[in-house]
Each structure stands twice: as C-alpha cells, then as structure tokens.
Amino acid sequence: MSATGHVDGVGASPGGLLGATLGAAAVAGVILTVFWLPAEYGIDPTGLGRRLGLTEMGEIKQQLYAEAAIDDAASAVQLPVAAAAAGTDPTLLDRIDRIDAQLAVIAAVVGAEAARAPGAVAPAAPAAAPAAVAWRDEWSYTLDPGQGVEAKLVMEKGAVAEFEWTANGGVLNHDTHGDGGGQEVSYEQGRAVPGLDGTLTAAFAGNHGWFWRNRTEAPVTVTLRTRGEYQQMLTP
C-alpha cells in the first residue's frame, strides 16, 4: 500500500510578500528603538531601555568613546613634540638658516637706508683717548760703584716741571734739591731707590734737580725724562 505525502506552503502572491516585508521592517524598527539605540548611544525614545538597563550601558559607552577621543587628541599633539625632541629635520633647519640670512640682509639694507635718510643722525664715534704728551728731554748716565752725578733744570720761581727717572733695574741714593741766588732747598731724599716720578715746583728762581750716587758694587745707569716749565736741562 502506498501513501502520497503533501506539504502545504505559503503562496507567493504579491500581497503575501509585501506583508512579510512590512512585518520584518516592523520587527527591525522595534529592535532598533527598544534595544540598539539605548544600548549603543544611550538614546531611549520609549523608556523601556532604561527599565531594562540598556540606556545606562549606552551612556557609559558614549562616555568611554569621548574619553578615548580626548586621549587620541592629546597623543596627536605629543607626537610632533616627541619627534622634535628626537631630532629636527635637517631640511627644516636649512630653511630656517636661509630665512635668518635673508632677515639679516634686509636689516642691513634698512639700516643703510635709514643712515642715508635726510635728517638722520649718525652715531657719535667714541672719543679718542688723549695722546700722551711727549717728554721734552731725556738723558742717561752710567754710574760706577761709589760714583755720583747731578742733573738740574733752570727754572723760574713757581715753575712746574714733570719728571721721571729710573735706575734701570738697579738702585740709587738720591737728593732732589735746588740752589740759586744764595738760596738752597732740599725737596726729597731717598736710599736704594729704583726710580721716581712726579712734579717739581721751583721754590725760587735757580737750578733745581737731582743728585744720584751709586752705593752698590755694580755699575748702574740712571735715565731721566722731563717736560714742563723750565728753560733748559743742565747735565755733565
């Protein structure tokens, strides 16, 4: 005995397909509104998402996304700084050097034009140091051990002469004095003096100057330089 099976199916009419499509869309809309929007974005149009705890989950996700975006922005700022710290691009340094050179040329041109402009005041040149007044007379004499020598300036009363004498590495005894017209005066004396400089003011009209004696056991050369108010130098 044989039996014949029969399976009933849904008719593939246009009305049946449209109804199935609309039903699927409605189910998808419910899932989107009630479950997915609250769980992903914290958006809960129906209020069911908060009751089910899905809205809070979505709010937490959004907060985490925002914090991640802030961290990414901070990293994007730090990366160029770290790269600069690790080493500057030689090409960039070369461009900066060329820009600096161009700025220097521009500054020089602008400065030159300003100097040539009418009414421009040139910077004052530094004042030159006053030239030292040359000595009027210079005289040297070598004294043997125990020997003495004298040099005088012929001066009027109150005249002033500048002087400088040196024993050129040795030492001498000296007597700075004056005489003339029956008068005598001693200005200064010293023993084993290597040299002296200063001014000599005549106490009266006459001859004023120095007497030296070598008390060492070796020859000593004395050098005298003078300038100022006197008629002449008297030396041996």
C-alpha positions as protocol buffer text, in pm:
chain_id: "A"
residue {
  index: 1
  type: MET
  ca { x: 0 y: 0 z: 0 }
}
residue {
  index: 2
  type: SER
  ca { x: 141 y: 328 z: -86 }
}
residue {
  index: 3
  type: ALA
  ca { x: 74 y: 676 z: 52 }
}
residue {
  index: 4
  type: THR
  ca { x: 123 y: 1004 z: -117 }
}
residue {
  index: 5
  type: GLY
  ca { x: 263 y: 1293 z: 103 }
}
residue {
  index: 6
  type: HIS
  ca { x: 152 y: 1655 z: 66 }
}
residue {
  index: 7
  type: VAL
  ca { x: 323 y: 1968 z: 204 }
}
residue {
  index: 8
  type: ASP
  ca { x: 127 y: 2293 z: 233 }
}
residue {
  index: 9
  type: GLY
  ca { x: 326 y: 2617 z: 159 }
}
residue {
  index: 10
  type: VAL
  ca { x: 277 y: 2989 z: 163 }
}
residue {
  index: 11
  type: GLY
  ca { x: 156 y: 3126 z: -153 }
}
residue {
  index: 12
  type: ALA
  ca { x: 399 y: 3353 z: -330 }
}
residue {
  index: 13
  type: SER
  ca { x: 143 y: 3614 z: -413 }
}
residue {
  index: 14
  type: PRO
  ca { x: 232 y: 3989 z: -424 }
}
residue {
  index: 15
  type: GLY
  ca { x: 19 y: 4056 z: -119 }
}
residue {
  index: 16
  type: GLY
  ca { x: 197 y: 3788 z: 82 }
}
residue {
  index: 17
  type: LEU
  ca { x: 547 y: 3921 z: 4 }
}
residue {
  index: 18
  type: LEU
  ca { x: 453 y: 4277 z: 95 }
}
residue {
  index: 19
  type: GLY
  ca { x: 305 y: 4168 z: 425 }
}
residue {
  index: 20
  type: ALA
  ca { x: 615 y: 3966 z: 511 }
}
residue {
  index: 21
  type: THR
  ca { x: 842 y: 4260 z: 427 }
}
residue {
  index: 22
  type: LEU
  ca { x: 644 y: 4506 z: 636 }
}
residue {
  index: 23
  type: GLY
  ca { x: 640 y: 4265 z: 926 }
}
residue {
  index: 24
  type: ALA
  ca { x: 1017 y: 4222 z: 914 }
}
residue {
  index: 25
  type: ALA
  ca { x: 1065 y: 4601 z: 899 }
}
residue {
  index: 26
  type: ALA
  ca { x: 840 y: 4649 z: 1199 }
}
residue {
  index: 27
  type: VAL
  ca { x: 1034 y: 4392 z: 1400 }
}
residue {
  index: 28
  type: ALA
  ca { x: 1364 y: 4558 z: 1300 }
}
residue {
  index: 29
  type: GLY
  ca { x: 1230 y: 4900 z: 1399 }
}
residue {
  index: 30
  type: VAL
  ca { x: 1125 y: 4768 z: 1739 }
}
residue {
  index: 31
  type: ILE
  ca { x: 1469 y: 4612 z: 1793 }
}
residue {
  index: 32
  type: LEU
  ca { x: 1641 y: 4937 z: 1685 }
}
residue {
  index: 33
  type: THR
  ca { x: 1427 y: 5161 z: 1904 }
}
residue {
  index: 34
  type: VAL
  ca { x: 1392 y: 4947 z: 2214 }
}
residue {
  index: 35
  type: PHE
  ca { x: 1730 y: 4770 z: 2229 }
}
residue {
  index: 36
  type: TRP
  ca { x: 2003 y: 4903 z: 1994 }
}
residue {
  index: 37
  type: LEU
  ca { x: 1971 y: 5283 z: 2035 }
}
residue {
  index: 38
  type: PRO
  ca { x: 1964 y: 5267 z: 2417 }
}
residue {
  index: 39
  type: ALA
  ca { x: 2246 y: 5011 z: 2438 }
}
residue {
  index: 40
  type: GLU
  ca { x: 2480 y: 5187 z: 2189 }
}
residue {
  index: 41
  type: TYR
  ca { x: 2404 y: 5560 z: 2219 }
}
residue {
  index: 42
  type: GLY
  ca { x: 2202 y: 5596 z: 2538 }
}
residue {
  index: 43
  type: ILE
  ca { x: 1902 y: 5714 z: 2333 }
}
residue {
  index: 44
  type: ASP
  ca { x: 1576 y: 5576 z: 2477 }
}
residue {
  index: 45
  type: PRO
  ca { x: 1264 y: 5706 z: 2294 }
}
residue {
  index: 46
  type: THR
  ca { x: 1029 y: 5451 z: 2457 }
}
residue {
  index: 47
  type: GLY
  ca { x: 1171 y: 5444 z: 2811 }
}
residue {
  index: 48
  type: LEU
  ca { x: 1192 y: 5065 z: 2802 }
}
residue {
  index: 49
  type: GLY
  ca { x: 1569 y: 5078 z: 2754 }
}
residue {
  index: 50
  type: ARG
  ca { x: 1625 y: 5244 z: 3094 }
}
residue {
  index: 51
  type: ARG
  ca { x: 1396 y: 4991 z: 3262 }
}
residue {
  index: 52
  type: LEU
  ca { x: 1596 y: 4711 z: 3105 }
}
residue {
  index: 53
  type: GLY
  ca { x: 1933 y: 4876 z: 3197 }
}
residue {
  index: 54
  type: LEU
  ca { x: 2027 y: 4925 z: 2833 }
}
residue {
  index: 55
  type: THR
  ca { x: 2023 y: 5306 z: 2839 }
}
residue {
  index: 56
  type: GLU
  ca { x: 2280 y: 5324 z: 3121 }
}
residue {
  index: 57
  type: MET
  ca { x: 2500 y: 5085 z: 2924 }
}
residue {
  index: 58
  type: GLY
  ca { x: 2482 y: 5314 z: 2620 }
}
residue {
  index: 59
  type: GLU
  ca { x: 2563 y: 5625 z: 2826 }
}
residue {
  index: 60
  type: ILE
  ca { x: 2870 y: 5454 z: 2968 }
}
residue {
  index: 61
  type: LYS
  ca { x: 2982 y: 5358 z: 2617 }
}
residue {
  index: 62
  type: GLN
  ca { x: 2944 y: 5717 z: 2494 }
}
residue {
  index: 63
  type: GLN
  ca { x: 3144 y: 5847 z: 2790 }
}
residue {
  index: 64
  type: LEU
  ca { x: 3420 y: 5598 z: 2717 }
}
residue {
  index: 65
  type: TYR
  ca { x: 3419 y: 5700 z: 2348 }
}
residue {
  index: 66
  type: ALA
  ca { x: 3454 y: 6068 z: 2448 }
}
residue {
  index: 67
  type: GLU
  ca { x: 3745 y: 5997 z: 2682 }
}
residue {
  index: 68
  type: ALA
  ca { x: 3916 y: 5792 z: 2412 }
}
residue {
  index: 69
  type: ALA
  ca { x: 3878 y: 6081 z: 2166 }
}
residue {
  index: 70
  type: ILE
  ca { x: 4038 y: 6321 z: 2417 }
}
residue {
  index: 71
  type: ASP
  ca { x: 4330 y: 6080 z: 2468 }
}
residue {
  index: 72
  type: ASP
  ca { x: 4377 y: 6048 z: 2092 }
}
residue {
  index: 73
  type: ALA
  ca { x: 4388 y: 6427 z: 2053 }
}
residue {
  index: 74
  type: ALA
  ca { x: 4646 y: 6458 z: 2331 }
}
residue {
  index: 75
  type: SER
  ca { x: 4859 y: 6188 z: 2169 }
}
residue {
  index: 76
  type: ALA
  ca { x: 4841 y: 6367 z: 1834 }
}
residue {
  index: 77
  type: VAL
  ca { x: 4981 y: 6682 z: 1999 }
}
residue {
  index: 78
  type: GLN
  ca { x: 5256 y: 6498 z: 2187 }
}
residue {
  index: 79
  type: LEU
  ca { x: 5383 y: 6302 z: 1888 }
}
residue {
  index: 80
  type: PRO
  ca { x: 5523 y: 6606 z: 1695 }
}
residue {
  index: 81
  type: VAL
  ca { x: 5685 y: 6731 z: 2017 }
}
residue {
  index: 82
  type: ALA
  ca { x: 5849 y: 6395 z: 2076 }
}
residue {
  index: 83
  type: ALA
  ca { x: 5965 y: 6386 z: 1716 }
}
residue {
  index: 84
  type: ALA
  ca { x: 6116 y: 6733 z: 1753 }
}
residue {
  index: 85
  type: ALA
  ca { x: 6293 y: 6625 z: 2072 }
}
residue {
  index: 86
  type: ALA
  ca { x: 6431 y: 6314 z: 1900 }
}
residue {
  index: 87
  type: GLY
  ca { x: 6580 y: 6519 z: 1618 }
}
residue {
  index: 88
  type: THR
  ca { x: 6500 y: 6814 z: 1397 }
}
residue {
  index: 89
  type: ASP
  ca { x: 6462 y: 6766 z: 1025 }
}
residue {
  index: 90
  type: PRO
  ca { x: 6785 y: 6895 z: 860 }
}
residue {
  index: 91
  type: THR
  ca { x: 6578 y: 7034 z: 574 }
}
residue {
  index: 92
  type: LEU
  ca { x: 6377 y: 7243 z: 819 }
}
residue {
  index: 93
  type: LEU
  ca { x: 6696 y: 7372 z: 985 }
}
residue {
  index: 94
  type: ASP
  ca { x: 6835 y: 7466 z: 644 }
}
residue {
  index: 95
  type: ARG
  ca { x: 6519 y: 7663 z: 563 }
}
residue {
  index: 96
  type: ILE
  ca { x: 6538 y: 7842 z: 899 }
}
residue {
  index: 97
  type: ASP
  ca { x: 6904 y: 7933 z: 833 }
}
residue {
  index: 98
  type: ARG
  ca { x: 6815 y: 8077 z: 492 }
}
residue {
  index: 99
  type: ILE
  ca { x: 6531 y: 8280 z: 643 }
}
residue {
  index: 100
  type: ASP
  ca { x: 6766 y: 8418 z: 912 }
}
residue {
  index: 101
  type: ALA
  ca { x: 7020 y: 8513 z: 646 }
}
residue {
  index: 102
  type: GLN
  ca { x: 6754 y: 8693 z: 443 }
}
residue {
  index: 103
  type: LEU
  ca { x: 6636 y: 8880 z: 753 }
}
residue {
  index: 104
  type: ALA
  ca { x: 6994 y: 8988 z: 827 }
}
residue {
  index: 105
  type: VAL
  ca { x: 7033 y: 9123 z: 471 }
}
residue {
  index: 106
  type: ILE
  ca { x: 6702 y: 9309 z: 498 }
}
residue {
  index: 107
  type: ALA
  ca { x: 6804 y: 9458 z: 834 }
}
residue {
  index: 108
  type: ALA
  ca { x: 7136 y: 9574 z: 688 }
}
residue {
  index: 109
  type: VAL
  ca { x: 6966 y: 9737 z: 388 }
}
residue {
  index: 110
  type: VAL
  ca { x: 6707 y: 9907 z: 608 }
}
residue {
  index: 111
  type: GLY
  ca { x: 6981 y: 10034 z: 839 }
}
residue {
  index: 112
  type: ALA
  ca { x: 7181 y: 10173 z: 546 }
}
residue {
  index: 113
  type: GLU
  ca { x: 6876 y: 10348 z: 403 }
}
residue {
  index: 114
  type: ALA
  ca { x: 6797 y: 10498 z: 743 }
}
residue {
  index: 115
  type: ALA
  ca { x: 7152 y: 10629 z: 769 }
}
residue {
  index: 116
  type: ARG
  ca { x: 7122 y: 10795 z: 426 }
}
residue {
  index: 117
  type: ALA
  ca { x: 6780 y: 10943 z: 501 }
}
residue {
  index: 118
  type: PRO
  ca { x: 6764 y: 11324 z: 533 }
}
residue {
  index: 119
  type: GLY
  ca { x: 6797 y: 11434 z: 890 }
}
residue {
  index: 120
  type: ALA
  ca { x: 6941 y: 11101 z: 1003 }
}
residue {
  index: 121
  type: VAL
  ca { x: 7188 y: 11141 z: 1283 }
}
residue {
  index: 122
  type: ALA
  ca { x: 7494 y: 10919 z: 1262 }
}
residue {
  index: 123
  type: PRO
  ca { x: 7602 y: 10756 z: 1588 }
}
residue {
  index: 124
  type: ALA
  ca { x: 7874 y: 10951 z: 1758 }
}
residue {
  index: 125
  type: ALA
  ca { x: 8219 y: 10799 z: 1724 }
}
residue {
  index: 126
  type: PRO
  ca { x: 8382 y: 10707 z: 2053 }
}
residue {
  index: 127
  type: ALA
  ca { x: 8609 y: 10981 z: 2180 }
}
residue {
  index: 128
  type: ALA
  ca { x: 8973 y: 10905 z: 2120 }
}
residue {
  index: 129
  type: ALA
  ca { x: 9190 y: 10877 z: 2426 }
}
residue {
  index: 130
  type: PRO
  ca { x: 9405 y: 11186 z: 2469 }
}
residue {
  index: 131
  type: ALA
  ca { x: 9753 y: 11134 z: 2334 }
}
residue {
  index: 132
  type: ALA
  ca { x: 10024 y: 11125 z: 2596 }
}
residue {
  index: 133
  type: VAL
  ca { x: 10241 y: 11437 z: 2598 }
}
residue {
  index: 134
  type: ALA
  ca { x: 10590 y: 11352 z: 2481 }
}
residue {
  index: 135
  type: TRP
  ca { x: 10885 y: 11409 z: 2710 }
}
residue {
  index: 136
  type: ARG
  ca { x: 11080 y: 11722 z: 2629 }
}
residue {
  index: 137
  type: ASP
  ca { x: 11423 y: 11596 z: 2737 }
}
residue {
  index: 138
  type: GLU
  ca { x: 11571 y: 11252 z: 2807 }
}
residue {
  index: 139
  type: TRP
  ca { x: 11918 y: 11186 z: 2944 }
}
residue {
  index: 140
  type: SER
  ca { x: 12104 y: 10875 z: 3063 }
}
residue {
  index: 141
  type: TYR
  ca { x: 12426 y: 10830 z: 3257 }
}
residue {
  index: 142
  type: THR
  ca { x: 12609 y: 10521 z: 3389 }
}
residue {
  index: 143
  type: LEU
  ca { x: 12750 y: 10549 z: 3742 }
}
residue {
  index: 144
  type: ASP
  ca { x: 13030 y: 10322 z: 3857 }
}
residue {
  index: 145
  type: PRO
  ca { x: 13022 y: 10194 z: 4217 }
}
residue {
  index: 146
  type: GLY
  ca { x: 13058 y: 10490 z: 4455 }
}
residue {
  index: 147
  type: GLN
  ca { x: 13020 y: 10749 z: 4176 }
}
residue {
  index: 148
  type: GLY
  ca { x: 12773 y: 11041 z: 4188 }
}
residue {
  index: 149
  type: VAL
  ca { x: 12616 y: 11263 z: 3920 }
}
residue {
  index: 150
  type: GLU
  ca { x: 12383 y: 11563 z: 3907 }
}
residue {
  index: 151
  type: ALA
  ca { x: 12121 y: 11694 z: 3660 }
}
residue {
  index: 152
  type: LYS
  ca { x: 11943 y: 12029 z: 3700 }
}
residue {
  index: 153
  type: LEU
  ca { x: 11662 y: 12228 z: 3536 }
}
residue {
  index: 154
  type: VAL
  ca { x: 11687 y: 12606 z: 3504 }
}
residue {
  index: 155
  type: MET
  ca { x: 11351 y: 12730 z: 3640 }
}
residue {
  index: 156
  type: GLU
  ca { x: 11176 y: 13048 z: 3750 }
}
residue {
  index: 157
  type: LYS
  ca { x: 11007 y: 13072 z: 4088 }
}
residue {
  index: 158
  type: GLY
  ca { x: 10679 y: 12879 z: 4091 }
}
residue {
  index: 159
  type: ALA
  ca { x: 10751 y: 12699 z: 3762 }
}
residue {
  index: 160
  type: VAL
  ca { x: 10640 y: 12334 z: 3749 }
}
residue {
  index: 161
  type: ALA
  ca { x: 10822 y: 12051 z: 3573 }
}
residue {
  index: 162
  type: GLU
  ca { x: 10717 y: 11686 z: 3539 }
}
residue {
  index: 163
  type: PHE
  ca { x: 10987 y: 11424 z: 3575 }
}
residue {
  index: 164
  type: GLU
  ca { x: 11053 y: 11052 z: 3569 }
}
residue {
  index: 165
  type: TRP
  ca { x: 11378 y: 10879 z: 3649 }
}
residue {
  index: 166
  type: THR
  ca { x: 11472 y: 10512 z: 3672 }
}
residue {
  index: 167
  type: ALA
  ca { x: 11779 y: 10315 z: 3776 }
}
residue {
  index: 168
  type: ASN
  ca { x: 11700 y: 10059 z: 3502 }
}
residue {
  index: 169
  type: GLY
  ca { x: 11687 y: 9758 z: 3732 }
}
residue {
  index: 170
  type: GLY
  ca { x: 11936 y: 9891 z: 3985 }
}
residue {
  index: 171
  type: VAL
  ca { x: 11901 y: 10119 z: 4289 }
}
residue {
  index: 172
  type: LEU
  ca { x: 12044 y: 10464 z: 4366 }
}
residue {
  index: 173
  type: ASN
  ca { x: 12058 y: 10707 z: 4655 }
}
residue {
  index: 174
  type: HIS
  ca { x: 11913 y: 11044 z: 4554 }
}
residue {
  index: 175
  type: ASP
  ca { x: 11872 y: 11400 z: 4676 }
}
residue {
  index: 176
  type: THR
  ca { x: 11621 y: 11626 z: 4496 }
}
residue {
  index: 177
  type: HIS
  ca { x: 11718 y: 11985 z: 4572 }
}
residue {
  index: 178
  type: GLY
  ca { x: 11758 y: 12341 z: 4435 }
}
residue {
  index: 179
  type: ASP
  ca { x: 12001 y: 12631 z: 4459 }
}
residue {
  index: 180
  type: GLY
  ca { x: 12049 y: 12980 z: 4316 }
}
residue {
  index: 181
  type: GLY
  ca { x: 12085 y: 13343 z: 4424 }
}
residue {
  index: 182
  type: GLY
  ca { x: 12243 y: 13233 z: 4752 }
}
residue {
  index: 183
  type: GLN
  ca { x: 11943 y: 13009 z: 4838 }
}
residue {
  index: 184
  type: GLU
  ca { x: 11927 y: 12631 z: 4882 }
}
residue {
  index: 185
  type: VAL
  ca { x: 11638 y: 12388 z: 4933 }
}
residue {
  index: 186
  type: SER
  ca { x: 11605 y: 12008 z: 4968 }
}
residue {
  index: 187
  type: TYR
  ca { x: 11281 y: 11865 z: 4827 }
}
residue {
  index: 188
  type: GLU
  ca { x: 11325 y: 11490 z: 4881 }
}
residue {
  index: 189
  type: GLN
  ca { x: 11589 y: 11229 z: 4965 }
}
residue {
  index: 190
  type: GLY
  ca { x: 11599 y: 10852 z: 4938 }
}
residue {
  index: 191
  type: ARG
  ca { x: 11829 y: 10548 z: 4971 }
}
residue {
  index: 192
  type: ALA
  ca { x: 11837 y: 10243 z: 4741 }
}
residue {
  index: 193
  type: VAL
  ca { x: 11553 y: 10378 z: 4527 }
}
residue {
  index: 194
  type: PRO
  ca { x: 11480 y: 10202 z: 4193 }
}
residue {
  index: 195
  type: GLY
  ca { x: 11307 y: 10508 z: 4041 }
}
residue {
  index: 196
  type: LEU
  ca { x: 11073 y: 10801 z: 4099 }
}
residue {
  index: 197
  type: ASP
  ca { x: 10823 y: 11020 z: 3912 }
}
residue {
  index: 198
  type: GLY
  ca { x: 10619 y: 11330 z: 3992 }
}
residue {
  index: 199
  type: THR
  ca { x: 10632 y: 11708 z: 3966 }
}
residue {
  index: 200
  type: LEU
  ca { x: 10894 y: 11957 z: 4081 }
}
residue {
  index: 201
  type: THR
  ca { x: 10784 y: 12312 z: 4172 }
}
residue {
  index: 202
  type: ALA
  ca { x: 11064 y: 12565 z: 4194 }
}
residue {
  index: 203
  type: ALA
  ca { x: 11076 y: 12738 z: 4535 }
}
residue {
  index: 204
  type: PHE
  ca { x: 11276 y: 13023 z: 4382 }
}
residue {
  index: 205
  type: ALA
  ca { x: 11450 y: 13113 z: 4057 }
}
residue {
  index: 206
  type: GLY
  ca { x: 11757 y: 12896 z: 4004 }
}
residue {
  index: 207
  type: ASN
  ca { x: 11869 y: 12541 z: 3926 }
}
residue {
  index: 208
  type: HIS
  ca { x: 11650 y: 12261 z: 4056 }
}
residue {
  index: 209
  type: GLY
  ca { x: 11703 y: 11889 z: 4008 }
}
residue {
  index: 210
  type: TRP
  ca { x: 11861 y: 11566 z: 4128 }
}
residue {
  index: 211
  type: PHE
  ca { x: 12182 y: 11425 z: 4264 }
}
residue {
  index: 212
  type: TRP
  ca { x: 12235 y: 11048 z: 4248 }
}
residue {
  index: 213
  type: ARG
  ca { x: 12505 y: 10823 z: 4397 }
}
residue {
  index: 214
  type: ASN
  ca { x: 12564 y: 10456 z: 4328 }
}
residue {
  index: 215
  type: ARG
  ca { x: 12632 y: 10275 z: 4656 }
}
residue {
  index: 216
  type: THR
  ca { x: 12614 y: 9927 z: 4502 }
}
residue {
  index: 217
  type: GLU
  ca { x: 12906 y: 9713 z: 4382 }
}
residue {
  index: 218
  type: ALA
  ca { x: 12799 y: 9720 z: 4014 }
}
residue {
  index: 219
  type: PRO
  ca { x: 12753 y: 9996 z: 3757 }
}
residue {
  index: 220
  type: VAL
  ca { x: 12402 y: 10147 z: 3746 }
}
residue {
  index: 221
  type: THR
  ca { x: 12255 y: 10352 z: 3460 }
}
residue {
  index: 222
  type: VAL
  ca { x: 12015 y: 10633 z: 3550 }
}
residue {
  index: 223
  type: THR
  ca { x: 11769 y: 10765 z: 3290 }
}
residue {
  index: 224
  type: LEU
  ca { x: 11592 y: 11100 z: 3343 }
}
residue {
  index: 225
  type: ARG
  ca { x: 11294 y: 11229 z: 3142 }
}
residue {
  index: 226
  type: THR
  ca { x: 11145 y: 11578 z: 3189 }
}
residue {
  index: 227
  type: ARG
  ca { x: 10890 y: 11822 z: 3047 }
}
residue {
  index: 228
  type: GLY
  ca { x: 10723 y: 12140 z: 3163 }
}
residue {
  index: 229
  type: GLU
  ca { x: 10816 y: 12494 z: 3264 }
}
residue {
  index: 230
  type: TYR
  ca { x: 11194 y: 12526 z: 3252 }
}
residue {
  index: 231
  type: GLN
  ca { x: 11449 y: 12695 z: 3030 }
}
residue {
  index: 232
  type: GLN
  ca { x: 11696 y: 12410 z: 2985 }
}
residue {
  index: 233
  type: MET
  ca { x: 11840 y: 12092 z: 3136 }
}
residue {
  index: 234
  type: LEU
  ca { x: 12196 y: 12107 z: 3277 }
}
residue {
  index: 235
  type: THR
  ca { x: 12386 y: 11774 z: 3270 }
}
residue {
  index: 236
  type: PRO
  ca { x: 12753 y: 11662 z: 3267 }
}
